[in-house]
């Protein structure tokens, strides 16, 4: 791990005074650091070190300090003896590494040093203010669990453990960030996870050398295959049921302490067109809704460009009466159709950003009232035509049907608009071909991003755009896991695990 300010390479000293002097040298300026010296019941000198606000003082008082000060023995205690005979708290650890002790204190543990022992006792009595488990603002569902992740990594791991009760459920922990020392958890199922993906993820995490990890977004940008990709190649989830479902398919969840958003790898393109409740409803309705999302995603990319190309280059495809109406509207506006689309698109992005950044009541008023009033006023003043406003409004609504790809759709929409402005439908066709080639070239931790379309997987298509009945989804995606069978007879051989059909 990268070196940090408190990594000294020293061991816990035998004399208490030496340990206290070293602590004061390292952390004397920390106002929230509490260093308390006291005597055990037998008169032996001791000291505790903890961060005020990160520990439960009631637990320390009743289950830690009280037993220590009532301990009466003719000989001196060691840290190990105190953990075995005196202190009744459940989570105790003895350490001789001074750096490990300081690191544990900074993460909320309490360290006990006793005079005459070169070991310190680490006591877990962590308690801090945290948000209660509630439904997240995104990943909203009509049917399904309402609980969401919070900023505590340990609570988030426990929420996943409640969904998956199996010995193979694994949560690896590590620390990243020279100064933040942020806790990271890799959650997966040993018997299902793709070992190649797990190895790649561990390697990329080990190569991270940064001063702080403040959110899971840092991890997403530092470990993804293509840092400059328009499309996200790492999935996100704010609900335990979504993350658990992906883990059960062979993916790995990355939980970051301080972030309510879990990352999942690898990610496939079709995940952005899926909803958490697709597997909670009837298969025919889930299939229909997925098709609607795909159509909406295509509209959000292509509709402005298609409209512009039709107006400029291919008027023959527009019904005659509609063409006359559009021409009458365009004749009274000062701007061309292409410039009007660009201008309205910019105005919409400004309104959207203002609605997000302002306080919620004011943001809603700005985004709703501002859009209605400005749009109506612009049409009434003959600044833009009504047809242009309708096209942009439908595009904006369609973009939010697939919220995962809103950022990518914004940039691609502009590219398709410029191609249509210059080359008409031919330019849009070139853009679509390049987009498909680009999607086929992307990978997420060695897994093709555009699977199961490319490479084509007949069984994977059963849960891509069309969702088969649950009784026919007997196998996991073969690119994501090493144990494909998820329903029916438990596989006994590796050949059985690879069965598909």
N, C-alpha and C positions, 0 to 999 in steps of 0.2 A: 504494500500500500504506500501511497505518497507520504512523505514525511510531513509532520504537522508541528505546531508550536510546542506541544506538550510531550512529544516523543523524545525522551532523554536517553533511553537505553539502560536506565538504572533499575535496580531491584529495591524492594522494600527493606529499609535498614532495620537493624536489631534494636537500636535505640529510638524511642519515641521522639525525642528532641530533634534528631536528624531528619526524620520524616516530616515533622512540622516545619522545620526550616526550609526543606525542599518545596513543600506546598506553598509557603509564603513567597518564595522566590518565583514560582511559576504563576501563581494566581492571586497575588496580593491585591491587585487592582480590581478584582471582581466583586462588585457590591452585593451580588446575590449569593455569594459563597459563604457558607456557614461552617466554621471550624470551632468545634466545642470540645474543650478539655474537661475531663472529670475523672473520678476514681471509682473503681469497681468496689463491690462490697468487702473485698479483702484488702483494700487499700492500694491495689495495683493501678498505676496511671494508664489512662486510655484517652482516645480522642476520636471524634466522629467528623466526617467531612461529607457535606451534601449541599445541593443547590436549593435555596429557599424558593418555594413555589412548585417544585417538581416532586416533592415527597409528601406523604400523608403523615402529618405530625401526630395525629391521634394514634395511629398504628405504632409509630415509633415510641410514643410515650408509654403505651400500655404493654406492648409486646416486645419492646427492645430495651429501652432505658430502665424500666422497672425491674426486669429480671437481672440485668447487669449490676445494678446498684444493690440488689439484695443477695447477690452471689457471695457466699462467704466460704473461703477455703484457705488453708494454711499456705499452700503453694500458689505460685502465679499461674494464670491461665494462658493458654495459647489460643490463637484465633480458631483453630480447628476444634479445640475442646469447648470453646464457647458455643460454637455452632452445633455441637453434639449434645451438650449437657445443660446449657443455660437458656439459649434463645430458642423460642418455639415457632418463629416465623418459617413459612414453608420454603421460600426460595432463598438459599444461602450458597455462597461460593467463596472459597479461599483462594487467594492469588498472591504470588510473590513478585509479579511484574508490576513495577510502579506505574508504567505507562498504561497498562490495562486498567489499573485501579482508577487513575485519573479519568480515563476515557469512560469508564462505567459511571463515575460520579457525574460527568457532564451529560450523560444520557438519562439521569434521574435516579440512579442507585445511591445508596448510603454506604460509605466506607468506614470501617472501624479499625483503628490502629491500637495495639496494646504494647506497652513497654516490655521489652524482653523477647519479642517474637518478630521474626523477619517475614511474616505473612500478614496480609490484611484480609478482613472479612467483608464481603460485599453483600449487602442486604437489599432485597427488592421490596421497597415500600413506595412505589411510584404512584403519584396522584397529581393530575393537573386538570384544568378546565378544558372540556372538549364538547363539541356539538353532539347532540343526541342523534341516534339513527333515525333518518326520516327519508321520505321520497325525494329523489333528486329533481332539480328543475328540468334537466334533460332526460332522455330515455323514458319519456312518459308512456304509460300503458293504460289500456282500458281494463284488461284482465291480466292478472299476474301479481307477484309480490310488490309491495310498496317500499320496502326498505332499500336504502342506498348506502354506499361507502361514506365514511367520514374521514377526518384528517389523521386519525390514529391508525398506524399500520397494524398494530397488534389487534385492535378491534376488527379491522378489515379481514385479517387472517381468520379470526374466529367466526366471522360471518360466512366465509367460504367453508370453514370446517363444519358449520351447521348444515351445509348443503351436501357435503361429501364425507360420509362416515366410512372411511376405508383406511387400513394401515398404509397403503401406498401413497396416500396424500402426503406430500412433502412440501415444506416451506424452508428454503435455504435463506439465510440472512447474510448480509455483508454491509459494509459502510463505505460510502463514497463522499468525496468532498474534503479537501484538506482542512477547512475550517468548520464547515457545517457538520461533518461526520454524520451524514444522513443515513438512517437505516433503510435498507432496501431488502425486499423479500421476493424470491423467485418461487412461485407456487405452481406445482404440477403434480401429475400422478405418475409414479415411477413405471408402472406396468404399461402405460399408454403413450407417454411422451416420446417424441422423435428425438433420439439421442444426438443426432447430427445438429438439430436446431438448438438443443440445450448446450452443446459444446460451443457452437458459434456465439450464443448469447453470453456464456460465461467469459469467453475470450474477449469479446468487445467490451463488456463491463470492466474487466480487469485492466483494459487499456485506457480507461477514462482517468484523466488527470486534470481536475478542475478545483477551484477554490470552494465551490458550494453547489449543492443540489437542492433547489428550493421547491421544485415541483416535478411531477412526472414528465412534463414537457421537455425538461433538460435531457432526461434519459432518452426520450423518443428521438430527439435530434442527434444525439451522440452515437446511437447504436444502429440506426437504420441503414439499409444497404445503399440507398441512393439519396444522399442528403439534399440534392437539388430537385427531387421529384415533385411534380405538381400534385400527385396523388399520395395520400398517407399510406405507408406500407407497414404501419404498426397500428393495431386496433386499440380502441379505448372503450372503457365500460365504467359506468357510475353505479351499477347495480350488481349485487352479488350473484343473482341468478344468471345474468348474462355472462359474467366472468366464469362461473361454475360450468355453464353449458359449453363454453369454449375450451375450458380445461379438460372436460370429459371427452372432447374431440381430439385431444392430443396437444393442444396449445399450452403455452406457458404464460402465466399472469405475473406481471411485475407490479408490486405494490411499493409505493414510496411514502415514507413517513412524512406527514404534513400535506399530502395531496389526496383528495377524494376521488381522483380519476385513476383507475387501474389501466395498465397497458397490457395488451395480449399479442403474442407473436406465435407463429407467423400470421399475417393477415392476407385474406383473399379479397379481390375486387367485389365479389357478390355480397360480402358482409355489409357494405355500405348501402345495399338495397334491401337488407333484411331488418326486421323489427324484433324486439324481445318477445313479443306475444305471438309470433308466427307459429310457434309450436304449442301454444296454449289454445288455439282456435281450430276450427274445422279446416281440413287441408284444402278444400276447394276455395274457401274464402281467402286463406293465406296465399294461395297461388294467384288469385285475382288481384289482391292488394300488391303483391310483388310485381306483377305486370304493370300495374298503375304506377308504381314507383319508378320502374324502368322507363316508361313513357314520359313521366314527369322529368326525369333526369335528362332524357334526350331533348325535351322541350326547352329546359333551362339552358342547354348548350346551343341549340340550333335555331330556335324560333326567330330571334332577332335577325340572324344572318339569312335565314330562309325568306323572311319577309322583305328584307332589303334587296336580295337577289331577284325576287319575284317582281318587285316594283321597278327596279332598274333595268333588268335584262330579260325577264321572262313574263311579260305582262299577259301573254296568251293563256297562262294557267289561271289567271284571276277571272272570276265571273264578270261579265260586261257591266252589269248594273253596279256591282261592288267597285269595279274599277272607276266608273264615272263618279261615284260617291267619294272615293279616295282622292281622285284628281281634283274634285271641287274643294276638298279640305286642304289639299297640299297647295293649291293656287293662292290661298289667302295667308299662308305662313311664310315668314322670312327665311326659314332655314330648310335645307334639304332633309330628306328622310334619314340619310345616314348620320348627318350631324345632329339631328334631333334625337336619334337613338343614343348616340354617345353622350349628349348633354343630359338626357333623362337618366341614363345609367349612372353618370357621375352624381347627379342630384340624389338618386336613390341610395347610393353608397354612403353619402354624407348623412342622410337621414337615418340610415341603419346604424351607423357608428354613433351618432348622437343618441339614438334610442337605447343603445347598449350601455354607453358610458354614464348617462345621466341617472339620477335616482329613479327607481322603478316607476312611481306615479308620473313624474315628469317625462321619463323616457317613453312611456306608453302614449302620453298626450302628443309628444313631438312626432313619434313614428306614425300614429294613426291620423291625427288631425292635420299634421303637416303634409302628409302624403295626399290626403283628400283635398284639402284646401289648395295646395300648390298645383296639383294636377288639374283640378277644375278651373282654377284661375288661369293656368297656362293655356288650356283649350279655349276658354272664353275670350282671352286676349289674342287669340290666333297666333300664339308663339309656337305651338305644336299642333299637330292634327290629332283627332280623337283615335284614329286607328293606331298611331304610334304609341299613344298612352295605353291602349288596350293590350297591345303586343307586349310592352314592357311589364305591365301589371301581371299578365299571365305567366311571363317568364320568371318574375320574382317569386310568385306563389309556388310555381313548380320547383324552383331551386330548393326550397325549404322542405320539400317532401323527403329528400335524401340529405339530411343535415350533415352527414359525414363528409360529403363532397361539395359543400357550399363554397369553400375557398377555391377549390380546383375549378368549379363551374364558373366562378366569377372571371377568372383569367381566361379560360378556354372560350367563354362566350365572346369576349373581346377579340380573341384571335379569329374565331369563325366569322365575326362581324366584319373584320377587316378583309378577310379572304373573300367574302361574298361581295363586299363593296368594290373590290378590284377585279374579281374574276367570275362573279356570279356563282351558279350552281357548280361549275367546274372547280372553282376554288374551294368550295365547301367539301366537294368529294375528295379532293386532295387532302384537305384537313382531316376528314374522317379516316382515310386510309393511314395517314401518319399517326393519328391517335390510336388506332387499333394496333399498329406495329409497335408503338411506344408501350401500350399496355402489355403486349405479349413479351416485351423485353424486360419488364420489371420483375424483380424477385424480392421476396421477404424471407430473409434468413435461408436462402437457398431454395425456397419453395416458389414456383411460378405464381406471380401475383394474379394472372388472368385465368388460373385454373378454376373450375374444370372445363372451361371453354378451350383454352390452349395452355398445356396439352389437354386434349379432349379426354374426359373420363365419364363413361356412360353411367356408372353408378353414382358418381358425384353430382351428375345433373339432376338426380332425384331430389336434391335439396338445394338447388341453385336458384333458377327462376321458378320452376315448378316445384311445389312441395308435395311429395308423395305422402300417403297416410303413414302414421308413425309405425304401424305394424310392418311396413315394407322398408323402413329405414333401419335395416338390421346391421349395417356396417358403418364404421367411421370413414372419413375421407382418407384414402390410402397415403396421400402425400403428407398428412399431418401426424399420423400415429403409426406405431409399430404393432399395435393390437387392434385389428380392424373390427372384429365382431363386437357389437354392442347390445345385441338382442338375441335371445335364443340360447343354444347350447354354448357353454363356455369353451373356448378353444383350448386344446391340449398340446398342440404342436405348433411350431413356427409356420408350417405350411397351412395349417388351419387359420392362423392369424392373418395370413396374406390373402385368404379367400375373398373374392368379390363376386357379386352377382345377385 
